[in-house]
Amino acid sequence: MRRIVYIWLPNLPLDRLARQGTHTLDGAFALVKETGRVWRITHLNNHALDTGIRKGMTVSDARALCPDLVTEPDAPYPDTLFLKALKRWAFHFSPLVAVDSNDALVLDITGCAHLFGGERKMAKTLLNQLAGHHIQATLGIADTKGAAKGLALFCPNRISLVPCGGTLDALADLPVDMLEAPAPIHQDLRRAGLKTIGDISAIPTAELSRRYGLTLASTLHRLLGYAPDPVLAEKPEDRFAARLKTPDPIGYLDDILQVLNRLTDRVCGRLKQTGKGARGFIFTVGCVDTGDHDIAIGLAQPSHQPALILQQFQHPLTQLKIDYGADEFRLQATAIEALSATQQDLLKTHQAAQAASTLIATLGNRLGFDRVCQFQKKNSHLPERSFTLQSLMDMSDRSTWEMPLKARPVTLLTKPERVHLISPGRPPKVFQWRRQTYETIASKGPERLTNEWWRTPDAPTRDYWHVVTANGPRLWLMTHPGRTEPSWYVAGRLP
Amino acid sequence: MSLAIVKSHPNLQAAVAGFAFCDSTVPLAPGISIRQGRIHEILGDSRDIFALTAAARLPDSLVWIKGLGAKDYPYPYGLTPFVDPGRLILVTPVGRQEILWSAEQALGLKGACVVTDLERGPDLKESQRLQLAAEKGHSLGLLMIGGKAQTSASETRWHCSSLPGEQATWLWHCQKNRRGKTARWGVRWTETEDAQNSLYMVAEPAP
C-alpha cells in the first residue's frame, strides 16, 4: 500500500517576501492579481484577515474595509522558482517528489518513513524544518494523493495522519468540494444533497456515473484507492555548480584564482562525465561586507576545458574590489549544451576554428557580446534593410551572399547625408558635401527603389544615381523623385 | 608547372613577377605587395578598397574593427566582389583604448587580416605593441586612418585616393616604406577570364 504526504503551502508568496526581508509586513498586506479587468486579492496576511478582507475580494472592496492596506502585484515566476527550490529540499525525504498546482508538494514516502523514525515523527520533522525557513505548511498523510490533499486542505490540524486502510472512514466527513470536478457537477451534487464524501461513496458506482459522468466516478475511485494514482515526479535537473566556503575571508587575487581553479575542476569534471559543455559561467564571490558579486563570462563554443574558462576569467577578476575579504564562492555553469566530439583532423581547420572562437570569447567578454557581430542576410530590397548585424554568439549558419545585379557601394552611410546644391541638375552638376565641393562629370541612373508598402506606407520612393566626380570619389547619390524642392543625399561610396 | 596554374594563382603570379616569396608578402597587384606579419597604415578616401584588396588575398579570418557610432558601415552586398561578407567579424568597441586593445587581440589570431578604423594614427608606443602582436600571430594589420598619421613603427604608409573616371581607378602612393622605396601607382580593376581571380588589379607606376 502506498503512503503519500501532501504538503500544502498556503502562504508561499507571502513567506517568500518575508524571507527576502525587504517588505514591511507589519500592517495589512495583500498580494493582488488582475483577473479580467478587476484586481483581486490572492494572498493576505493575518492583519488583513482581521480587518475582514477575504481571498478573492476585489481590491476596491478590500480598501473600503481597510484603507491602510498595502498591496503588491503577485509575481508567479519567482514563486515557481521558490517552489522548485523547496522541491529540491524535499528530495532529502523521498526520491519521488512532485509539485501540485503552484502551492503544494506531493511526496511518495512508501518505505521511507522508517528512516525518519516513523510517519508522525517524519511529519513533525518536515514541519519543523519548514518552520525554520519561516514557511507555513499543513500536512496530510494518507494512502492516496487525493486523500492526503483533502486532509491537508480541509482538516484543521497541522498534521493529519490517516493509517493504512482507514481512508474511507477518515474522509467520510470531509466535504465533496475536495473532489476535482467542474462547477456544474458540484452544483448538481449540492442540489442532490450529497455534501460529504461519505454520502457520495455510499451510492453505487453505476448510478453515480450514469448521473454525473465517468470522470467523477474515476476521481472518487482514485481518491479511495480503488484505482492507481501515482506521484509523477520529474527527474531532478543536473546542476553543474560547485560551492566553496573558506574558514577565514580571503582577498588576494592569487588565492581567489586558486579557489576558482578548484571550483572549475569540479564543475568541468561533472560536465565531462555527462558529455556536455557550457557556454556561460557565473562566478559568485560572497564578500563579508558588501555581499554577493557575480562575474559572468561567455564562450563562443561550449567547452568543458578549465584552461579556456580560466583564461576568460583573468580580466574580470582584476576588476573585482575586495576590502574586507570574501569567504563564500560559487561557480555555476549556464547554457549547457551537448558537446559533439570533434576529431582532431590533420588539416588546421579545427585548430583555426578553436582559435577564432577563443578570440571571439575574449573580445565578447570584454566589450560585450553584442559588439562582436557578423552580417546576416535579410529579405528586403532596400539597401539598409537588406542585412542585420547579429552577435556571433547566436551561432546561426553563415548566409550566402550573391553578387548584386547592379553595382553597390562598399560603405553605406548610417543616415544619408544631405548635400548642398550649388548648381542643380539631375544629378546635380556641382554640389557640396562634408565641406568639399564636387563636380559631376558622369552619372548613371536612376535606379528606383520604392518603399515597403506593407511596412511603411508613407515612406517616399527613392532614386539612386552613380555619380563620378571630377575630384575622384565615386558617390552613390539618393533623391526623392517627384518633389518640387529637389533634395539630394549621399547614401554611400562606390569603389 | 603548367601555364594555366601560373595564370590563376595570385601568389604564384607574384613569384613569377620576381618578388621575395619566402618572407610571405601579400600581393595586391603585380608590382605592389605588403608584408604579412606587419602593420601598415592607410590614409585617403579609398583606403577601404586597399584594405579589401589585401583581405581578398588572405583566406583566413577577417576582423574589421570599427568604433561604435561611426557615420558609415561596410555594406555586405558592396563587399561581395572583394570578400565573402559572411567571413567578416565586425567588432565595434567604444573609445580608442578599446579599439587598440581589440586590434591587439585580433592580431594574435594566426594568419588573420585585421582592418582597424582609427581617427588619429597610432603613436610610437601604440604601433610598437600592435607590431609585436602582428609578428607573434603572423597576421596582417591594416590601420585605416581618417585623420592625421603620426610617427609610428608601421612598416609602410599608403595614401589611397580615387582617380576620376567611369572605371574604378585609384592612385596608391606609398609614402613611407621601412624596407624599400616610396612609389606611386595607378591601380585599375580589370576583369579576367578566370572566375576565381576576378579581383585582378593592374598597376602602373605613376609620376
Interface residues (C-beta under 8 A of the other chain):
Chain A: A352 A355 A356 L359 I360 T362 L363 R366 L367 R371 V372 C373 Q374 F375 K377 P383 S386 F387 L389 L392 R398 S399 T400 W401 E402 M403 P404 R408 P409 V410 T411 L412 L413 T414 K415 E417 I441 A442 V468 T469 A470 N471 G472 P473 R474 G492 R493 L494 P495
Chain B: D45 S46 D48 I49 L52 D60 S61 V63 L68 A70 K71 D72 Y73 P74 Y75 P76 Y77 G78 L79 T80 P81 F82 D84 P85 G86 R87 L88 I89 L90 V91 T92 P93 V94 E98 W101 S102 Q105 A106 G108 L109 K110 G111 S161 S162 L163 P164 G165 E166 A168 W189
